Amino acid sequence: MNFRFDLLMDYAPFFLKGTLYTIGFSLAGILIGTIFGLLIGLGKLSPYKIVRLPLDWYVTFFRGTPFFVQILLIYFGVVPLILGDSNAIFAGVLGLSLNAAAYIAEIFRAGIQSIEKGQMEASRSLGMNYYESMRYVILPQAVKRMIPPLGNEFIVLIKESSILAIIAAPELMYWGRAMQGQYYRVWEPYLAVALIYLVLTLTVSTVLNYIERRWATE
Amino acid sequence: MIKVQNLKKSFGALEVLKDINVEIKQQEVVCVIGPSGSGKSTFLRCLNLLESITDGKVYIKGIDITDKKTDINQLRTDVGMVFQQFNLFPHKTVLENIMLSPMKVRKWNKQKAADKAHELLAKVGLSEKAGVYPGSLSGGQKQRVAIARALAMEPEIMLFDEPTSALDPEMVGEVLEVMKQLAKEGMTMIVVTHEMGFAREVGDRVIFMDEGFVVEEDEPKKLFEAPSHERTKAFLSKIL
């Protein structure tokens, strides 16, 4: 087996572009997913069953089915329904966000429920309403506890975004497959792709460890 | 000031408060005693609707708090509460704990809230702790901060839910001292407590509760020295 670095050098610009797309998809997914996840998580704590029930179904569906299936449904079904035509970038961001939101909703719910009941009671007894209490008392404490699982979700999302290759979204994995198709080589494209994913996930986990350590000493 | 009529409270099938009728006048200090499970904490928590009321009426300053139209957040600004477990906000400094609610609810500016907080910290003897986080305080100090935090809203009534029960014995005194001072200043206070010495010395009236009823209420001297009910006698003989 001779490893063809020259072929890799030819493809480097594409891998770079793909890496940027992968980072973009993952960031968009975690950001939009966090906003949706917060709303869904709060909704799941609602005293009203009519609010909780559809959200429970949402979470069950997105956590209980493969992302592969979800992205095909979204790319070939949902997006054409909205835009009239499909679009891999839009479908990719939408799919990752909706999927992440389901997991993040559970992270929020668990984080909020881990805060002692007395905190809410003290806050309410001081005259703050439910939303003020959440905003100033419960969420700031809960978010601290949610950082590690949110970081895990971000790492999962970086890896899951590789599935977007199937809808020809031009991210890292897409270019890996393209290179295999062009040169009939296996090791060069896939080892390079694996290495880049590893660098991305290790970077994120290093940053997270740093944040966690800083907050732990506060 | 406070009028409770036929108050009932159930948790599912369990009826915790069976028929409570109590009236509390302005500037009165009322101590509520009784065995655990008698409903005294639940009674207190009904007065600011931390527990929903199953049946009956509670009037505070003439306002029916069981009426759906009553603004409960408005009501709670007039009724301060101190908890057994302190419930300070661990992510905020002592000063910020006290300033939060006046700023968000009363819409005070930062300067005014800070001035008030410093004044109250001086009052409870903790001026030097303004900048620290609650985690580094002793139990007695935490409870004094919690009292200052409740007072920052300038309430007319203060509810104390076993304020010294979670404290090491040597710290009980400093908290009771602050409460005595408050009583002297004319605060209307309802205190659920096991501190019979406090009830006897500071209380204008003592209410003895058992199994969801007010069994007996009287001046502390009479209730402690000549209780008229068997259950009161039995309870007092166990603890005194």
Interface residues (C-beta under 8 A of the other chain):
Chain A: E116 G118 Q119 E121 A122 S123 R124 S125 L126 G127 M128 N129 E132 Y136 V137 P140 Q141 K144
Chain B: N48 L50 N73 Q74 R76 T77 V79 G80 M81 F83 Q85 N87 L88 F89 P90 H91 L100 S101 K104 V105 A146 R149 A150 M153
